[in-house]
Each structure stands twice: as C-alpha cells, then as structure tokens.
Amino acid sequence: MINILIVGSGGREHAMAWKIKQSPKVNQLYIAPGNAGTSLLGTNLPVAVSDFEGLKNAVINNQIDLVLVGPEVPLCEGLHDFFNADEQLKDILFVGPYQHGAQLEGSKDFAKEFMMRHQIPTAKYLSVTSGNLKEGLAFLKTMNSPYVLKADGLAAGKGVLIINDLLEAESSLKEMLNGQFGEASSKVVIEEFLSGIECSVFAITDGKDYRILPVAKDYKRIGEGDTGLNTGGMGAISPVPFANEVFMKKVEDRIIRPTVQGLQKDQIPYNGFLFFGLISCGDEPMVIEYNVRMGDPETEAVMLRIKSDFVDLLIGAADGTLAETSIEIDERTAVAVMLVAGGYPGPYEKGKVISGLDRIENSLVFHAGTTLIEGNVCSDGGRVLAVSSYGENMREALSFSYRSAELIHFEGHYYRKDLGFDI
C-alpha cells in the first residue's frame, strides 16, 4: 500500500485522482492544491504547484511514496531535478520528466530541433529572434497563407497565432519579439500551416519502454463549429474514429518509438507522460507539438477508458519496470463536456455558486476550476467542470453528458453543444 501525492488543481488531476482511488495498492491520496472535487477523493494540501519547499514538506510530513505531476509548469521549472538533488526526496517515486526533457513542451525550438534530428514528421519551420528578424521576414514570404507564429516558451496555451495576411503576419512577428507574450516570445517559431484533422495521442514511458493510452480529440475553440477564440479545451472524445489500427501503427512506428529512442540517443533521461499533438494530413500523421504531461480536458475522457490498474503504470514509469506492466482499454466511448464561466476565455467572474451536482446520475463530474466557500461549491476558474460519460458510441455518450450538463447551474455558464460534429 502506497501514499500518493498528485500535484495540480484541475480537471486532469481530479480525473487522475478518481482513477488512482480505484487501485487496491493505494493507502492515502493527497492533492496539492486540489479543488472542491478532489477533496471528496483524498486530502487537499494548500501548497502551490511551484512551491518546491512546500511540496517537499508535504511529501515528508505525509510519508508520500509516489509523486504524480499534473501540469507542465513545475516540470519545466525543474521539480523532478529538485527532488533528485535532495537527500530526503531522491528515492521517492516520481512521475514526470526532468527539466531537460520537459523542454519538449517548454521550448518549441527545442522540440522542433529534436524532431528534425530524429526524422519525426512535422511542419517546416524557422526559429526567429530579434537577431535574425530579416531572415524570419524573408522566410514568411516563402510560405503560403495562413502563417503560423508560435511563442517559443510557455504562454498558457495563448502563444500561437494563425494569420491569413502576410503584412499582418510580419507585424505580428515583430510584436511577439517585442514582448507580446513576455519572455515566452523572445524567440518565435514560424511554421508551415498543416491542414487536416487533429487528435491527441498519449503514452506513458519509463524512458525505455512505453505504453500507449487511449487516443482522444479535444475541441479548443470557444464557439460552435470551431469558431471564436482558443481556450484550454471545451471538451474531448475518445476513441477517435480516424485513429484506426492502420493510422496508429504509423503513429507508433514514425512518432512514438522514434521519440523514446531519440531521448535515449540524446541522453535525455525521461519518465512520465508523452503527449503527441498530431494532425492527420491525408491519413499521414504529423506532429504539431509535444506536451510532457496529460492533456486537459482529454484526461477527463481518457481515464474512463483505462480498465487496468493505473497505479501499476505510474509505478512502472517511475521505477523503470514499465515493461512488466500491461494496459487494458475499455471499448466504450468516453466524452467530456466542459462547462465554462461566462466571458471565458476573456475576462470572467469567479465565486459563482454551483447547483445541481447532486442530481447527476449517468455522468461523472470532474472539477476543473472550483473551490469551497462556506460549504458551497463555487466557480474558481475559466473552465469550471468537465461532465464525462460513457456510451456505446459517441452519440450516446454525448447525450448523457449533455443531459447532465442541463442539470448543473451557475450564473453565466456556457458549454459547446456540437462536440463531435467533425468526426
């Protein structure tokens, strides 16, 4: 029996907590800082994800055996390195890459160079700083519209611009380099635009072996028909019809295996999750981006489809014994529908009382941005709740989630009613 600490506070962490709680191997479960939903599954600890000393104290005081990191920021800041360098922490099982490997998400330029070096299919690109701006402007002129500009560093999902007009792309490039996204856009990656349909492929690895988790598709834009501003994700569906056996064999042979082998060749120790943001261009998978953690809201659908003991996979990834594990996948469809605050992804208000959660029967409700105020569950973020359901097919699963969503109320809330329209 082991004690586990999940670092994070969103829907991804609530879904992981729900799955972990099903394992007979778990004694105590802690979540730092957690949310109103995770408090029903384990003990929330008031420690921020980037408070390394606070996390150290939490691990020692609660006799934690395994740490699972949900979000990318503490990984990119070097939380695993901090644990490894500390005499009291270095033997704790840790799921999440070291800072060097976390650059696959933390630096678009690092990820692109890695893909090129290991012949992993991706879009043509050029990395631009103020030092080679002329070269960047010339490169833009060689591209076809639309033009893709990506801030090199972490910009909370906001650092990607897709622009149709060349002059506008040129001026946006200058604005980004002048600090539009702060330090994150001091370097900008200009990329060829790839046309196709996207999906999220997840693997867990111990650095040598890997296990492929269920594939999902998420919906980024706020408006129906994929219109309006980008968000952190308005919902997710798993499985993805076009990600069939033939497609997934290409993904494994051309992308997943070469990535894990590439990390070994480059002597980058890596364990934890690999998230491949893929696009299918005429049935050929190409990598748009890497993430070094599970996606959100995809996790709120993917966790429903893992039948085997998730804790076995976590231990295997942390101690190098992943080859001894197996994964069993539920054949049913799972979906997650995101309920967001009014005004999101622009300015929105927090602290709205949420009602109707006690009326939900055919769905699971994962809390993304919630908190407890005087005994009431209240909104505490832009993306507030993920309503997840099983179904024999996508339509059935979505109908359960939509029926459940209708029972939940908080002032100004909104959700997309057209998930799955494109598949």
C-alpha positions, 0 to 999 in steps of 0.5 A: 500500500502506497501514499500518493501525492498528485500535484495540480488543481484541475480537471486532469488531476481530479480525473487522475485522482478518481482513477488512482482511488480505484487501485487496491495498492493505494493507502492515502491520496493527497492533492496539492492544491486540489479543488472542491472535487478532489477533496471528496477523493483524498486530502487537499494540501494548500501548497502551490504547484511551484512551491518546491519547499512546500511540496517537499514538506508535504511529501515528508510530513505525509510519508508520500511514496509516489509523486504524480505531476499534473501540469507542465509548469513545475516540470519545466521549472525543474521539480523532478531535478529538485527532488533528485538533488535532495537527500530526503526526496531522491528515492521517492517515486516520481512521475514526470520528466526532468527539466531537460526533457520537459523542454519538449513542451517548454521550448518549441525550438527545442522540440522542433530541433529534436524532431528534425534530428530524429526524422519525426514528421512535422511542419517546416519551420524557422526559429526567429529572434530579434537577431535574425528578424530579416531572415524570419521576414524573408522566410514568411514570404516563402510560405503560403497563407495562413502563417503560423507564429508560435511563442517559443516558451510557455504562454498558457496555451495563448502563444500561437497565432494563425494569420491569413495576411502576410503584412499582418503576419510580419507585424505580428512577428515583430510584436511577439519579439517585442514582448507580446507574450513576455519572455515566452516570445523572445524567440518565435517559431514560424511554421508551415500551416498543416491542414487536416484533422487533429487528435491527441495521442498519449503514452506513458514511458519509463524512458525505455519502454512505453505504453500507449493510452487511449487516443482522444480529440479535444475541441479548443475553440470557444464557439460552435463549429470551431469558431471564436477564440482558443481556450484550454479545451471545451471538451474531448472524445475518445476513441477517435474514429480516424485513429484506426489500427492502420493510422496508429501503427504509423503513429507508433512506428514514425512518432512514438518509438522514434521519440523514446529512442531519440531521448535515449540517443540524446541522453535525455533521461525521461519518465512520465507522460508523452503527449503527441499533438498530431494532425492527420494530413491525408491519413499521414500523421504529423506532429504539431507539438509535444506536451510532457504531461496529460492533456486537459480536458482529454484526461477527463475522457481518457481515464474512463477508458483505462480498465487496468490498474493505473497505479501499476503504470505510474509505478512502472514509469517511475521505477523503470519496470514499465515493461512488466506492466500491461494496459487494458482499454475499455471499448466504450466511448468516453466524452467530456463536456466542459462547462465554462464561466461566462466571458471565458476565455476573456475576462470572467467572474469567479465565486459563482455558486454551483447547483445541481451536482447532486442530481447527476446520475449517468455522468461523472463530474470532474472539477476543473476550476472550483473551490469551497466557500462556506460549504458551497461549491463555487466557480474558481476558474475559466473552465469550471467542470468537465461532465464525462460519460460513457456510451456505446458510441459517441452519440450516446455518450454525448447525450448523457453528458449533455443531459447532465450538463442541463442539470448543473447551474451557475450564473453565466455558464456556457458549454459547446453543444456540437462536440463531435460534429467533425468526426 
